[in-house]
């Protein structure tokens, strides 16, 4: 296979990979894509680094194309400049795939099973590095595409990385069956390959039947979706009117146990913000309702730092019967903070977006507490204190952070504002990621957004209620408070990481013993 053919095929297999995710949902295509990359590495190991890089470029060029909307439409960058910035971002993300080929070229051998093991381990290293390296961008993990398949049974046991691993084992197994059949090795070597194809699916189906957690009580919720135009959300002349729209939509739902307004539903400061806070607190207490809203909070610095006298946080705050607050920890690069701010701030409007100078919250924070009626004692008004774990917008993609916050929580909440990405595929991918967090932790998840996708997700990761996008409405529904913990919520990613690095260790040792 010549270099041009290999690189074109790698680019193509990467470009079809996002079809395995929402809103398309063709998970088999994502598996076919990973299988294609593995076969390219096997057939042309000398081109492996460049094949992996081309695969990554195709993967992200299609998979995160929605970034263009925020840069062009809301960052006011001309189409050509916006396109160039997207290509630069895509190229940077593709670099995460490059080590797959680089290390594979060094470690591959004549043993097809060892090659498959090395490929799977390297893919998982790539996904794992996306959870922390350079603040991370944990998007398009193979396991997310499996949310509606039997492989989803793996997620409560070992998380999304392990779900990716099971999918990879199956895909590599299919590739090995083909390779060994072509080579005429239809005997003993072929049977283990067939086992690799089927065992992940059998295991996932068996695990899907296990109940790791149990419901305690059921409660009502009203998720308010106002559908504000991003262009007016931070307009000083519209900020008070925006709050009034939330109040108007909430008017018929103060009998719910919980009312949720989305991320930055309130964009006011000072006396105006206090008026809104006082209303929510007073109305929530009067109607015995828990209220959670997205709102900026600030703290005055003892002395100016870089021209700033305040730190501003993206927070979720509880009012009425709800108590406490949570400040977003995982901030969005450029959207909420500007890397290399000294050089980039002010160059173009995109580097000066509203709220792009936020301060991140602490890693360890106390959950917001809800006061909910006990199902067995409604007559006497007895209340039960329940913690709710928060993930604000983008940070719902950080599974380990959400896992820690859920340790003492009976329900999950994510508030978001995906208006930045218009009618692209981005909000659908975001929703799919949120569903995985519910499944991993065995908790119902409530998702309140400005313009969609607003939804209620059960503890099995299934959507049981959803509003149409781009329409002002309120999603009224029920959610259950859960007790018990899944194996993943207790152990995290350590089991799969140990297997991953163990597999790489086997690859290195094997290469040292037989360098040829």
C-alpha positions, 0 to 999 in steps of 0.5 A: 500500500502506497503512502497516498492511499494509506493516508486517504483511507485513514482520513476517510475512516476518521471522517466516518467515525463521528457517525457512530455518535448522536445525532446519527447513532450508527455505532457500528460505523464507529466500530468499523472506523476503529477496525479500519485504522487498526488494519491500516496500521497492520498493513503499513506499520512504517506509515503508522504515525501519519495514518493515525494523524490523518485519522485524527484529522478526519475524526475531529474535522467532522466530529467537532465541526460545530465549533465553527458556529461559536467562532463565526456567529457569536465570535464575529470572526469572518468565515475564512478566519473562522474556518482557519481557526477551526482547522487549527483546532482540529489539527491540534486535536488530531495530535492526540491520535498521532502517538497511537501510530508512533508507538505502534510502529515501535512495538508491533510484532509478528503476533497479530493478537499482541498487535491488537492488544497494543492498539487497544491500549494505545487508543485508551491512552489517547482517550484517557489523556483527553481527560486531563492533558492541557485541561482536556477535551474528553469528547467522542470517546468510543464508549459514548456511542455504545450508550444504546447498545448492550455494551452500555452494561459495562459503564456502571461497572468500569466507566466509559473508558472500559466501554470503549475497550469492550468495543475495541476488543470486538472491532479488533476481533473482527479485523483479526478474523479477516486477517487470519482467514486471508492468511489461511490460518483457519484453525486454532488461531481463528477461534480465539478471534471469534471469541474476541468478537462475541465475548464483549457483547455477551458480557455487556448483555449479562451486566445490563441485567444487574441492578446496582442501585435502588430508588428511594423516593420520587419527586417532581421537577420543572426544567425551564427552557426560555430559548434566549438569543445568545446575542441578547443574553448579555445585552445590558438592556435585555438582562432584566427582561430575560429574567422576567421571561424565566419568571413568567415561564415558571409561574405555573410550576411552583408546586413542583418539588424542584425548579431548575433554570439553566446556566447563566439564566441570570446575568445581572449583577449588584442590586438587580441581581439581588432583587432576583435572588430575593424573589427566588428565595422568598417564592421558593420558601412560600411554595416549599420549592427547591430552586436552582439557577445558573448565575454569575457570582463574584468575590472582591480581591484584597488587591487588584490582580492584573487590572481585576478587582473581582473574581467572577465564577460560573455558578449554580445556586440553590434558593427556597428550600435548596441550599448551597452553591457550586462554582464550575471547575472545568472551564471552557477554553476561550469561552470562559478563559483565554489561554495565553491571554496576554497575547490573544485578548483583544486580537479578534472578537472571539478572544473577548467573548462575554464571561471569557475571564472567569475564575474556576471553582475549587476541585472539592466543593460541597454539593447543593442540598435539596429538601424534599418531601418524604414519600412515606410521610407526606401527610405531616410535611416531613422533609428529607435532605438530599444532595444533588451533584452538579456539572455545569455545561461542558464539565459533565464530560469529565467523568471522574469529577462527576463521580467524586461529586456523586459519592454522597448525592442521590441525583445528578443535575447539569445546567447548560447553554448550548446556544453557542453551537446553533443547530449543529451536532454539538448539543446532541453529542453533549446530551449523549455524554450527559446520559453516560454520566447517569449510567456510570453512577446509577443516578437520575440526571436532570438537564436544564438548558437555555435552548435544548437539549433539556431532558430527564434521564433515568439511572439506566441512561435512558431519556424519559422526557425531553423538550424540542430544541429552540422553543420556550417551554417547561419540561415537567416530569418526575425523577427518583432519588437513588441509593447505593453505588455502582462499581464504577462510582467506587473504583473509578477508572483505575481497573481499566487504567491498570489493564491498559498500562499492563498491556503496554508493558507486555508490548514493551517487554515482548519487543525487548525480547524479540526486537526483530 
